[in-house]
Amino acid sequence: MKLTLRVWRQKNADADGAMSTYEVDGVSPDMSFLELLDMLNEDLILRGEDPVAFDHDCREGICGACSLVIDGEAHGPERTTTCQLHLRSFADGDTIDVEPWRASAFPVVKDLVVDRSALDRIVQAGGYVTAPTGSAPEAHATPVPKPDADFAFEHAECIGCGACVAACPNGAAMLFTSAKVNHLNVLPQGAPERETRVLDMVAQMDEEGFGGCTLAGECAVACPKGIPLTSITGMNREWLRAVRKTRR
């Protein structure tokens, strides 16, 4: 395959950015999208040019580092992470636009790399438990009903990639925050911080400058781990519950 890439290039956070066009030939449809960028960078280095900066780590769809907008869609045309997106999703001769996450809370560091530490600060505001857990407990030492365990596990799958923010027309982080809140609030270990967790994490989310949620639903469509849109309504219920309880 031969593909044409239009890639966002930006020297640093203060510089102006622009799309640059590159052609990559000899591409296998079985390669991942990140391997395509590796091929491009190898060619740029051999030509004495600055390689394209992009985030990556595990390349197994687990870490959430591979944050790219491909042809206007977070992580590309398939519901998966960029590292698990294969080039068979494209056709020979295609022109592909590659951009960083677009959100005011995610400032560009260089090229396709953005600063997503705002998500880390939301987790630091309340995404933890203070109950001493010690070593691995005996089986059934803390009984958790299966529906609650399934609910917690579903939300624990969030990898914090930020695709929900990139896909949201408002740049909201509600799906990410709701996944972290719901994961812990339904478990007995998370009960001591149930009220403070949701209040503190939502407050931190607002402080970071994320947009407001209007339930457009694009976040859930783009989420590679399938966090449901109902997660947001669940967090809203938790927030209202916490507000009522703290005002008594």
C-alpha positions as CSV (number, residue, x, y, z in Angstrom):
1,M,0.0,0.0,0.0
2,K,1.0,3.6,-0.5
3,L,-0.6,6.2,1.8
4,T,-0.4,9.9,2.1
5,L,-0.3,11.4,5.6
6,R,-1.3,14.9,6.5
7,V,0.2,15.3,9.9
8,W,-0.1,18.1,12.4
9,R,3.4,19.5,13.1
10,Q,4.0,22.0,16.0
11,K,7.4,22.7,17.4
12,N,6.2,23.5,20.9
13,A,3.3,24.8,22.9
14,D,4.0,28.4,21.9
15,A,4.6,27.9,18.2
16,D,2.0,27.9,15.5
17,G,1.2,24.5,14.0
18,A,0.3,23.4,10.5
19,M,-0.4,20.2,8.6
20,S,2.5,18.7,6.7
21,T,2.1,16.1,3.9
22,Y,4.2,12.9,3.7
23,E,4.0,9.8,1.5
24,V,4.7,6.4,2.9
25,D,5.2,3.5,0.4
26,G,5.5,-0.2,1.0
27,V,3.0,-0.3,3.8
28,S,1.5,-3.7,4.8
29,P,-2.3,-3.7,5.6
30,D,-1.4,-5.9,8.7
31,M,0.7,-3.1,10.2
32,S,-0.7,-1.0,13.1
33,F,-1.2,2.7,12.7
34,L,1.7,3.4,15.1
35,E,4.0,1.2,12.9
36,L,3.0,3.4,10.0
37,L,4.2,6.4,12.0
38,D,7.4,4.5,12.9
39,M,8.0,4.0,9.1
40,L,7.5,7.7,8.5
41,N,9.8,8.6,11.3
42,E,12.6,6.3,10.1
43,D,12.4,7.9,6.7
44,L,12.4,11.4,8.2
45,I,15.5,10.6,10.3
46,L,17.3,9.2,7.3
47,R,16.6,12.5,5.5
48,G,17.9,14.5,8.4
49,E,14.5,15.9,9.3
50,D,12.8,16.1,12.7
51,P,10.6,12.9,13.4
52,V,7.0,13.3,14.3
53,A,6.4,13.3,18.0
54,F,3.6,11.0,19.2
55,D,2.7,9.3,22.4
56,H,2.9,5.5,22.8
57,D,3.7,2.9,25.4
58,C,2.4,-0.6,25.7
59,R,1.0,-0.9,22.1
60,E,-1.5,-3.5,23.4
61,G,-4.6,-1.3,23.9
62,I,-4.1,-1.1,27.6
63,C,-2.2,2.1,28.6
64,G,-4.2,4.7,26.7
65,A,-1.2,6.6,25.6
66,C,-1.8,6.5,21.8
67,S,-3.9,9.6,21.6
68,L,-4.5,10.6,17.9
69,V,-7.4,12.0,15.9
70,I,-7.4,10.1,12.6
71,D,-9.6,11.5,9.8
72,G,-11.5,13.5,12.4
73,E,-12.2,10.6,14.7
74,A,-10.6,9.8,18.0
75,H,-8.4,6.7,17.6
76,G,-9.6,6.4,14.0
77,P,-12.5,4.7,12.1
78,E,-12.6,1.6,14.3
79,R,-13.7,1.4,17.9
80,T,-10.3,0.6,19.3
81,T,-7.1,2.3,20.4
82,T,-4.7,3.7,17.8
83,C,-2.1,1.1,18.5
84,Q,-4.7,-1.6,17.7
85,L,-5.9,0.1,14.6
86,H,-4.6,-1.8,11.6
87,L,-4.0,-0.3,8.1
88,R,-6.5,-2.8,6.5
89,S,-9.1,-0.2,7.7
90,F,-7.8,2.0,4.9
91,A,-7.4,1.6,1.2
92,D,-4.3,1.9,-1.0
93,G,-3.8,5.5,-2.1
94,D,-5.8,7.0,0.8
95,T,-5.0,10.4,2.2
96,I,-5.2,10.3,6.1
97,D,-5.3,13.3,8.4
98,V,-3.5,12.8,11.7
99,E,-4.0,15.4,14.5
100,P,-3.6,15.6,18.3
101,W,-6.5,15.6,20.8
102,R,-8.3,19.0,20.4
103,A,-9.4,20.3,23.8
104,S,-8.4,23.4,25.8
105,A,-7.6,21.2,28.8
106,F,-5.1,19.3,26.6
107,P,-2.5,21.8,25.5
108,V,-0.2,20.6,22.7
109,V,3.4,19.8,23.8
110,K,4.8,19.0,20.4
111,D,3.3,17.7,17.1
112,L,0.8,15.0,18.2
113,V,1.7,15.0,21.9
114,V,-0.6,16.7,24.3
115,D,-0.5,17.3,28.0
116,R,-3.2,15.0,29.6
117,S,-2.1,15.6,33.2
118,A,-5.5,17.2,33.8
119,L,-7.0,13.7,33.9
120,D,-4.4,12.6,36.5
121,R,-5.3,15.5,38.7
122,I,-9.0,14.5,38.5
123,V,-8.0,11.0,39.8
124,Q,-5.8,12.5,42.5
125,A,-8.8,14.5,43.7
126,G,-10.7,11.4,44.7
127,G,-9.9,8.3,42.8
128,Y,-8.6,6.3,45.7
129,V,-9.8,4.4,48.8
130,T,-8.5,5.0,52.4
131,A,-9.8,1.7,53.7
132,P,-6.8,-0.5,54.6
133,T,-6.9,-3.5,52.2
134,G,-3.6,-5.1,53.2
135,S,-2.6,-8.3,51.3
136,A,-5.0,-10.2,49.1
137,P,-8.1,-11.0,51.2
138,E,-9.7,-14.3,51.7
139,A,-12.3,-15.2,49.1
140,H,-15.7,-13.7,50.0
141,A,-14.2,-11.8,53.0
142,T,-15.9,-8.7,51.7
143,P,-19.0,-9.9,49.8
144,V,-19.9,-7.8,46.8
145,P,-23.1,-8.6,44.9
146,K,-22.4,-9.7,41.4
147,P,-24.3,-6.8,39.8
148,D,-22.2,-4.4,41.7
149,A,-19.0,-6.2,40.9
150,D,-19.9,-6.3,37.2
151,F,-20.8,-2.6,37.3
152,A,-17.5,-1.7,39.0
153,F,-15.5,-3.8,36.5
154,E,-17.2,-2.3,33.5
155,H,-16.1,1.2,34.7
156,A,-12.6,0.0,35.8
157,E,-11.9,-0.7,32.1
158,C,-11.4,3.0,31.5
159,I,-7.8,3.5,30.4
160,G,-7.8,7.3,30.7
161,C,-6.9,7.8,27.0
162,G,-9.0,10.9,26.7
163,A,-10.8,9.9,23.5
164,C,-14.1,10.9,25.2
165,V,-12.8,14.5,25.6
166,A,-11.4,14.6,22.0
167,A,-14.7,13.3,20.6
168,C,-17.0,15.6,22.7
169,P,-18.1,18.8,20.8
170,N,-17.7,20.6,24.1
171,G,-14.4,19.1,25.2
172,A,-16.1,17.6,28.3
173,A,-14.4,15.0,30.6
174,M,-17.7,13.7,32.0
175,L,-17.4,10.1,30.8
176,F,-13.8,9.7,32.1
177,T,-14.7,11.2,35.5
178,S,-17.9,9.2,35.8
179,A,-16.0,6.0,35.1
180,K,-13.6,6.7,37.9
181,V,-16.3,7.7,40.3
182,N,-18.7,4.8,39.6
183,H,-15.9,2.3,39.7
184,L,-15.2,3.0,43.4
185,N,-18.5,4.3,44.7
186,V,-20.3,1.0,44.2
187,L,-17.8,-1.0,46.1
188,P,-17.7,-1.3,49.9
189,Q,-14.1,-0.3,50.0
190,G,-15.0,3.0,48.4
191,A,-17.9,3.8,50.7
192,P,-16.0,6.0,53.2
193,E,-15.2,8.6,50.5
194,R,-18.4,8.1,48.5
195,E,-19.6,11.8,48.9
196,T,-16.3,13.6,49.0
197,R,-15.0,11.6,46.0
198,V,-17.7,12.7,43.5
199,L,-17.8,16.3,44.8
200,D,-14.0,16.7,44.7
201,M,-13.5,15.0,41.3
202,V,-16.2,17.0,39.6
203,A,-14.9,20.2,41.2
204,Q,-11.4,19.3,39.9
205,M,-12.8,18.5,36.5
206,D,-14.4,22.0,36.3
207,E,-11.2,23.6,37.5
208,E,-9.2,22.0,34.8
209,G,-11.3,23.9,32.1
210,F,-13.1,21.0,30.5
211,G,-16.3,21.9,28.7
212,G,-19.8,21.2,30.0
213,C,-21.7,18.0,29.2
214,T,-24.8,18.2,27.0
215,L,-25.1,14.4,26.6
216,A,-24.2,14.5,22.9
217,G,-23.1,10.9,23.3
218,E,-20.0,11.2,21.1
219,C,-17.8,10.3,24.1
220,A,-19.4,6.8,24.5
221,V,-19.2,6.2,20.7
222,A,-15.5,6.9,20.7
223,C,-14.5,5.1,23.9
224,P,-12.3,2.1,23.0
225,K,-13.3,0.3,26.1
226,G,-17.1,0.8,25.8
227,I,-17.8,2.8,28.9
228,P,-21.6,3.4,28.6
229,L,-23.2,6.8,28.3
230,T,-25.4,5.9,31.3
231,S,-22.2,6.2,33.4
232,I,-22.6,10.0,33.3
233,T,-26.2,9.8,34.6
234,G,-25.0,7.5,37.4
235,M,-22.4,10.1,38.4
236,N,-25.0,12.8,38.3
237,R,-27.1,10.8,40.7
238,E,-24.1,10.4,43.0
239,W,-23.3,14.1,42.9
240,L,-26.9,15.1,43.8
241,R,-26.9,12.5,46.6
242,A,-23.7,13.9,47.9
243,V,-24.9,17.5,47.7
244,R,-28.1,16.7,49.6
245,K,-26.2,14.7,52.3
246,T,-23.5,17.4,52.9
247,R,-26.1,20.1,53.2
248,R,-28.1,18.4,56.0
